[in-house]
Amino acid sequence: TYGVSFKGATKAANKSDTTFSYAVEYATQSSESGVNDFDADYLFAEVGVNLSMLSAKIGYEVLGSDDGNYGFATPLATLHKFNGWSDQFLGTPSQGLKDLIFTLSGKAAGGSWIAAYHDFSADDASETVDDLGNEINMQYVKKFADHYTGGIKYAAYSGDSGRVDADKIWLWVGLKF
């Protein structure tokens, strides 16, 4: 596996509190072990705008497939962070995965929030696997006292192509010293 990543941000010409962000990544993965030869590509592109109290991003990620026989694998990744918090895609399906992502984030009531929508589909669709569902993610985190942080996180996955719906919720308190 090898790849490249390019990301950055630039300030808007007229407004000092507005920035535009961008990211592009590409990787290719192959194996020639004799039994399971495969080639799959990865692509990620994202653009966003950051205002003083609100950020909006749209991204598109493709974990490619080798003709439906192998999906681009990221076994050492922090998989919960990407492709929805309900953890439906901790392993890439052999058909690959396309993820169209819309994200809003900001600050409210002394804390920070994020809301994201994922639309999943197969990279190499078949008669039985094409639309892989969608997911909504929401989170609110707030610091309190001098050393504590509390949060609530919710994921709602609505499955397609034989996948089961899933809802998950997390509540936590952290201590930093």
C-alpha positions in Angstrom: 0.0 0.0 0.0 1.2 3.5 -0.8 -0.4 6.8 -1.3 -0.4 10.6 -1.1 -2.3 13.2 0.9 -2.7 16.9 0.3 -4.7 19.2 2.6 -4.9 22.8 3.7 -6.9 25.9 4.3 -7.1 29.4 3.0 -8.7 32.6 4.4 -11.5 34.3 2.5 -10.3 37.5 0.8 -12.9 39.8 2.4 -13.7 38.2 5.7 -10.9 37.3 8.3 -13.1 34.9 10.2 -14.0 32.7 7.1 -11.7 30.0 5.8 -12.0 27.4 3.2 -10.6 23.9 3.7 -9.7 21.2 1.3 -8.2 17.7 1.3 -7.4 15.1 -1.3 -6.0 11.7 -0.7 -5.2 8.7 -3.0 -3.7 5.3 -2.2 -3.3 2.0 -4.0 -3.1 -1.4 -2.5 -2.0 -4.7 -4.2 -0.9 -8.2 -3.4 0.6 -10.8 -5.6 0.6 -13.8 -3.2 -0.4 -16.3 -6.0 -3.7 -17.4 -4.3 -5.3 -14.0 -3.6 -3.9 -11.5 -6.1 -5.7 -8.2 -5.8 -5.5 -4.5 -6.7 -7.7 -1.8 -5.1 -7.6 2.0 -4.9 -8.6 4.5 -2.2 -9.7 8.1 -2.9 -10.9 10.8 -0.6 -11.8 14.4 -1.5 -13.3 17.0 0.9 -14.1 20.8 0.8 -15.4 22.9 3.6 -16.1 26.4 4.8 -15.4 27.5 8.4 -17.3 30.5 9.7 -16.8 32.0 13.1 -19.3 29.7 14.8 -20.2 27.1 12.2 -18.3 24.7 9.8 -19.7 22.8 6.9 -18.0 20.1 4.9 -18.8 17.8 2.0 -16.6 14.8 1.4 -16.5 11.7 -0.9 -14.5 8.6 0.0 -14.0 5.5 -2.1 -12.5 2.3 -0.6 -12.2 0.5 -4.0 -12.9 -3.0 -5.0 -11.1 -5.5 -7.2 -14.1 -6.7 -9.3 -16.1 -7.5 -6.1 -13.5 -9.9 -4.8 -11.6 -7.6 -2.4 -12.2 -4.3 -0.7 -9.4 -1.8 0.1 -8.4 -2.7 3.7 -7.2 -0.4 6.5 -6.6 -2.9 9.3 -4.4 -0.4 11.4 -6.8 2.6 11.1 -9.0 4.1 13.8 -12.0 2.7 12.0 -14.7 4.1 14.3 -13.7 7.6 13.3 -14.6 7.1 9.6 -17.5 5.7 7.7 -20.1 6.2 10.4 -20.0 5.7 14.2 -22.3 2.7 14.2 -19.3 0.7 13.1 -21.1 -1.1 10.2 -18.0 -0.9 8.0 -15.1 -1.8 10.3 -14.0 -4.0 7.4 -14.5 -2.9 3.8 -17.0 -5.1 2.0 -15.5 -7.1 -0.9 -17.7 -4.9 -3.2 -15.8 -1.8 -1.9 -17.4 1.2 -0.2 -18.4 4.7 -1.5 -19.3 7.2 1.3 -20.8 10.6 0.5 -20.5 12.7 3.7 -22.1 16.0 4.8 -20.9 17.4 8.1 -21.9 20.5 10.1 -20.2 21.4 13.4 -20.1 24.4 15.7 -20.3 25.6 19.2 -23.3 26.0 21.5 -24.0 26.4 25.2 -20.3 26.4 26.1 -19.6 23.1 24.2 -19.0 21.8 20.7 -21.4 19.8 18.5 -21.2 17.9 15.3 -23.8 16.4 13.0 -23.0 14.2 10.0 -24.9 12.3 7.3 -23.3 9.4 5.4 -24.8 7.9 2.2 -23.1 4.5 1.5 -23.0 2.5 -1.7 -20.9 -0.3 -3.2 -17.9 0.6 -5.4 -18.5 -2.5 -7.5 -22.3 -3.0 -7.4 -24.0 -6.3 -8.1 -27.6 -7.4 -8.3 -27.8 -8.0 -4.6 -25.3 -5.4 -3.3 -25.6 -1.8 -4.4 -27.1 0.7 -1.9 -25.5 0.0 1.5 -27.7 2.4 3.5 -27.2 5.7 5.2 -26.3 7.0 8.7 -26.8 10.0 10.9 -24.2 10.9 13.5 -24.6 13.5 16.3 -22.3 14.5 19.2 -22.2 17.2 21.9 -19.1 17.6 24.1 -18.7 20.1 26.9 -15.9 20.9 29.4 -17.0 21.6 33.0 -15.3 22.3 36.3 -11.5 22.6 35.8 -10.6 19.1 34.7 -13.8 17.3 33.4 -15.3 16.8 30.0 -18.7 15.2 29.3 -20.3 14.1 26.1 -23.1 12.3 24.4 -22.8 10.7 21.0 -25.5 9.0 18.8 -25.4 7.0 15.6 -28.5 5.8 13.6 -27.7 3.5 10.7 -30.5 2.6 8.2 -29.4 -0.5 6.2 -30.0 -1.6 2.7 -28.9 -4.6 0.5 -29.7 -7.0 3.4 -27.9 -4.9 6.1 -29.6 -4.6 9.5 -30.5 -1.2 11.0 -28.6 -0.1 14.1 -28.8 2.6 16.7 -26.0 3.3 19.2 -25.6 5.9 22.0 -22.6 6.8 24.1 -22.4 8.9 27.3 -19.1 9.6 28.9 -17.2 11.8 31.4 -13.5 12.3 31.2 -10.9 13.6 33.7 -7.8 15.5 32.6 -5.1 16.4 35.1 
